[in-house]
Amino acid sequence: MNIFDQGKKMLELRAQQKKLAKMNIEVEENDVKVTMGGDFKIKDLVINGRKDQRIIDTLNKAIDKTQKAAAKETQALLGDLFGMK
């Protein structure tokens, strides 16, 4: 794959990420309603009819940290696999 093809793939990936971020999935169960974007960010969280932005912010921070840790581990594994250490 040449550099032009790699650049094209990166643009396609970014477009797909933006599309996923706009997607919203809503789940409601046991007086809890959660709306989450395709980017795994919690957009809305209502418990017993009440919304607490602090909970949403804290959960989103936890999700972000988890994604970063998983990405780091995956990169390390791929580096080992392809001898790129």
N, C-alpha and C positions, 0 to 999 in steps of 0.2 A: 504494500500500500504506500503510495507516494505521499508527499507532504500536502498536496492539494486535496487528495482523498481524505486524509486525516482531518484537515481543516473543515471539509464539508461534513464529515461525521460529527465533529464537535458542534457545529452549528445545528445539525439535526438533533443532537442530544440536548442542547440548550432549549431548543424549541419544544421538545417533548417535555422537559422539566417544567417549563412555563405552562404548558397545557395541563399537566398533572396538578400543578399548584392551584389552578383555577377550579379544579374538580372538587366538589364537596360531597362528603358522605355523612349522612345523619343516622344516628342510632338512638332510639328512645326505649328505655326499659327501667322498670322499678323507680319511677319518678326522677330518673336521670336522663338528660338529653345531651348528646355530644355531637358536635359538627366538626369534622376533621377534613382538612384539605388533602389532596393527593400528594402534597409535599410533607405529609405526616404532622403538620402543625394543627393544633387544636384552635379552631376558629371561634367556637362557642361551647360553653358548658353550663348547663342549668340543672341544679339539684333542688328538688322540691319547690320549683318555681322561682328559685333565687340564683342569680349569677354572681360569681365572685372572681373578678379578674385576676386576683392574686394566685388562685389555684391554676387558672389557665396559663399564666405567665410561668409559674413554677413547673408545671407539666411540660410546657414547651421547652424550657431550659433543659429538663431531664432528657427529653427526646433528642434535642440537639447534641447534648453531650454523648448520648448513646450512639447516635449516628456517626459522630466524629471518631469515637473509640472503635466502632466497628470498621470504619473506613481505614483507620490506621492499621488495625490488625490484618485487614484484607490486603492492604498494600504490602505489608511485611511478608505475608504468606505468598503473594504473587512474586515479590522480589526474590524470595527464597526459591520458589518454583522455577523461575526463569533465570536464576543466577544473577540478579541485578542488585546485589547488596553492596 
